[in-house]
Amino acid sequence: MSLNAKVLYDMPQQEIASLLCGRIDRCTSASLVVGFMTLAGINAISEPLHKNPSKLRTLVIGAGNHKAFEACDQLFGAGVNPDNIYVHLGSTRRKNKDPGFVPYHPMLHSKIYLMEMGNGDASALIGSHNLTSFAMQGLNGEASMLLEGPSSHKVFDDIRMHIAEAVRQSVVYDTSKKEGYAWWAAQYIKGLGAQFKDQPRDAENQRTMVVMAEYTSQRIPRTDDIVYFEIPKAIEPVEHLRTEVHVFLFSKLPHTPARGLSDLARAEYAFKCQTMGIEDDRGGLELRADWQILDRAKPILCQTPDPFRPSPGYGKQQIRVKVNEEAPMSFEYLFDTGRVTWRPSLDKEPQGTKSNINMDEQAVAQTRSQEEWYPVKDLVPEIRKGISATERSALKEMSPQSGNYFLISLRRRRK
């Protein structure tokens, strides 16, 4: 007894409604278990069910909105046996205050479409496709396996056992409770949303300059030593911002600033520094400094000559900081204000999906949505208010994406 298995599909965005409709149209019975159902989803495969309602042997729904359950009523009106539709209510637990409950709860998440073909064969689609418009029409990225072979194959027996257990754990759909079913599903979504809102809230609105550099000598800065470096003039003066300066020294510089931020715990030395002096317009002709870190793209800590007469570039601030203490900085450095809004950056071409109607000559053509959906290529932070375009450009130059190892962190969070 051979079983044929096929991955659906090589491209994740591919409509599957026509394949299901074709098999439901030819089968003697269909049993469906779905984690989530919408009106548009059930409508995408409803034509063969309305044509021969006795084929729907089982429909188990994990969650759905009110219109989805209204579609169940329409199936009853078409002649589907009301005892063949079930709702799986998942599980929950009491909260501390009775009669409270946990809204975000374990739920049925299976996606199984089993068709008994009547000629001794069976066909089953198992994977990620919920009974929704986006899944059926190929707008989501989905993956499933199509299993076809003798109905007596053990794999189909296992699938039937899974369906039977899903039915056992469910309740028979009661049309008078469809508002309750929709409310319970909404509680789950509400609880899920709360999980995403559970963001860390302990970030300090403290600007921090993070300087990463490679050191090549056996000597390192000591307490009260002065370190010199240069940053864009457009950055508001470090001293006025009460910006802390944290200097991290590596025996080998990380490949990128972002990698360096994730590897700060591996820095051989970390110093907390205090700003001692700031010079604009190349005003620091001769300065007291023990160390210098130049070239923000390839920073190397070096001892300064005596006398120290730097030659800063135009548009630079000359910064000198005093080493206060050697201490590991256990911060996560953040490069936004905490009030950033985001917008999706869209591809120029609409998302393409393939039709599978040619795969099955008896497939029932589906009415496809005419709306165009565009792949999201990136999430872009909106320009925050209160910062000039000049400083915004300078902050961008001192962000991890710039490729420079002198960074301005706008917030930080203790690890």
Salt bridges, closest charged atoms under 4 A:
ASP25 OD1 - LYS51 NZ 2.67
GLU70 OE2 - HIS66 ND1 3.46
ASP73 OD2 - LYS178 NZ 3.04
ASP98 OD1 - ARG94 NH1 3.69
GLU116 OE2 - ARG160 NE 2.79
GLU148 OE2 - ARG23 NE 3.09
ASP157 OD1 - ARG160 NH1 2.88
ASP158 OD2 - LYS154 NZ 2.95
GLU165 OE2 - ARG168 NH2 2.60
ASP202 OD1 - ARG413 NE 3.11
GLU204 OE1 - ARG412 NE 2.86
GLU204 OE2 - ARG414 NE 3.76
GLU244 OE1 - HIS246 NE2 2.90
GLU244 OE1 - ARG412 NH1 2.85
ASP263 OD2 - ARG259 NE 2.88
ASP281 OD1 - LYS233 NZ 2.65
GLU286 OE1 - ARG309 NE 2.83
GLU332 OE1 - ARG413 NH1 3.08
ASP336 OD1 - ARG411 NH2 2.88
ASP360 OD2 - ARG23 NH1 3.13
ASP360 OD2 - ARG26 NH1 2.83
GLU382 OE2 - ARG343 NE 3.63
GLU391 OE2 - ARG207 NH1 3.32
GLU397 OE2 - ARG296 NH2 2.51
